[in-house]
Amino acid sequence: MNSDSVIISPVLSEKSTFLKDKKQEYVFKVHCMANKEMIKKAIKEIFNVDPITCTVINAKPKKKRRRMQSIGFTSSYKKAVVRLKKDQKITEMEL
């Protein structure tokens, strides 16, 4: 699996913006078969930064109602929270 297929997209939310500003942590949606080492390597190759830690979270599907009768689920995905050194930044977050 190459670096481009490991990182799918950045997660842009209120919490991820807070983590980026205060703790130097960036949140990405990643491939479901990626592990911590693959994610660190991909971040290093794509953004030219040195990740310190990587935390991986499996986001479970949630129930959603469509109209009155049918009930569906959102898709499950895997996300990674990557911490960088204090002097480093990722500037190209809008992929």
Contacts in CASP RR format, 6 or more apart in sequence:
PFRMAT RR
TARGET T0000
AUTHOR 0000-0000-0000
METHOD contacts of the structure
MODEL  1
MNSDSVIISPVLSEKSTFLKDKKQEYVFKVHCMANKEMIKKAIKEIFNVD
PITCTVINAKPKKKRRRMQSIGFTSSYKKAVVRLKKDQKITEMEL
1 31 0 8 1.000
1 33 0 8 1.000
1 34 0 8 1.000
1 38 0 8 1.000
3 41 0 8 1.000
3 42 0 8 1.000
3 45 0 8 1.000
3 46 0 8 1.000
4 42 0 8 1.000
4 46 0 8 1.000
5 31 0 8 1.000
6 30 0 8 1.000
6 31 0 8 1.000
6 34 0 8 1.000
6 38 0 8 1.000
6 39 0 8 1.000
6 41 0 8 1.000
6 42 0 8 1.000
7 28 0 8 1.000
7 29 0 8 1.000
7 30 0 8 1.000
7 31 0 8 1.000
7 39 0 8 1.000
7 42 0 8 1.000
7 43 0 8 1.000
7 46 0 8 1.000
8 28 0 8 1.000
8 29 0 8 1.000
8 30 0 8 1.000
8 31 0 8 1.000
9 28 0 8 1.000
9 29 0 8 1.000
9 95 0 8 1.000
10 16 0 8 1.000
10 26 0 8 1.000
10 27 0 8 1.000
10 28 0 8 1.000
10 29 0 8 1.000
10 93 0 8 1.000
10 94 0 8 1.000
10 95 0 8 1.000
11 27 0 8 1.000
11 28 0 8 1.000
11 29 0 8 1.000
11 79 0 8 1.000
12 93 0 8 1.000
12 94 0 8 1.000
13 27 0 8 1.000
15 27 0 8 1.000
16 26 0 8 1.000
16 27 0 8 1.000
19 25 0 8 1.000
19 26 0 8 1.000
19 27 0 8 1.000
19 81 0 8 1.000
20 26 0 8 1.000
20 27 0 8 1.000
20 93 0 8 1.000
23 83 0 8 1.000
24 83 0 8 1.000
24 84 0 8 1.000
24 85 0 8 1.000
24 86 0 8 1.000
24 88 0 8 1.000
24 89 0 8 1.000
25 81 0 8 1.000
25 82 0 8 1.000
25 83 0 8 1.000
25 84 0 8 1.000
26 81 0 8 1.000
26 82 0 8 1.000
26 84 0 8 1.000
26 90 0 8 1.000
26 93 0 8 1.000
27 79 0 8 1.000
27 80 0 8 1.000
27 81 0 8 1.000
27 82 0 8 1.000
28 39 0 8 1.000
28 43 0 8 1.000
28 79 0 8 1.000
28 80 0 8 1.000
28 82 0 8 1.000
29 77 0 8 1.000
29 78 0 8 1.000
29 79 0 8 1.000
30 39 0 8 1.000
30 56 0 8 1.000
30 78 0 8 1.000
30 79 0 8 1.000
30 80 0 8 1.000
31 78 0 8 1.000
32 77 0 8 1.000
32 78 0 8 1.000
34 42 0 8 1.000
34 56 0 8 1.000
34 78 0 8 1.000
34 80 0 8 1.000
35 56 0 8 1.000
36 54 0 8 1.000
36 56 0 8 1.000
36 80 0 8 1.000
39 51 0 8 1.000
39 54 0 8 1.000
39 56 0 8 1.000
39 80 0 8 1.000
39 82 0 8 1.000
40 51 0 8 1.000
40 54 0 8 1.000
40 82 0 8 1.000
43 49 0 8 1.000
43 51 0 8 1.000
43 54 0 8 1.000
43 82 0 8 1.000
44 50 0 8 1.000
44 51 0 8 1.000
47 90 0 8 1.000
47 92 0 8 1.000
49 84 0 8 1.000
49 85 0 8 1.000
49 88 0 8 1.000
49 89 0 8 1.000
49 90 0 8 1.000
50 84 0 8 1.000
50 85 0 8 1.000
50 88 0 8 1.000
51 82 0 8 1.000
51 83 0 8 1.000
51 84 0 8 1.000
52 83 0 8 1.000
52 84 0 8 1.000
52 85 0 8 1.000
53 82 0 8 1.000
53 83 0 8 1.000
54 80 0 8 1.000
54 81 0 8 1.000
54 82 0 8 1.000
54 83 0 8 1.000
55 80 0 8 1.000
55 81 0 8 1.000
55 82 0 8 1.000
56 78 0 8 1.000
56 79 0 8 1.000
56 80 0 8 1.000
57 78 0 8 1.000
57 79 0 8 1.000
57 80 0 8 1.000
57 81 0 8 1.000
58 76 0 8 1.000
58 78 0 8 1.000
59 76 0 8 1.000
59 77 0 8 1.000
59 78 0 8 1.000
59 79 0 8 1.000
60 76 0 8 1.000
61 73 0 8 1.000
61 74 0 8 1.000
61 75 0 8 1.000
61 76 0 8 1.000
62 73 0 8 1.000
62 74 0 8 1.000
63 71 0 8 1.000
63 72 0 8 1.000
63 73 0 8 1.000
64 71 0 8 1.000
64 72 0 8 1.000
64 73 0 8 1.000
64 74 0 8 1.000
65 71 0 8 1.000
65 72 0 8 1.000
66 72 0 8 1.000
84 90 0 8 1.000
END
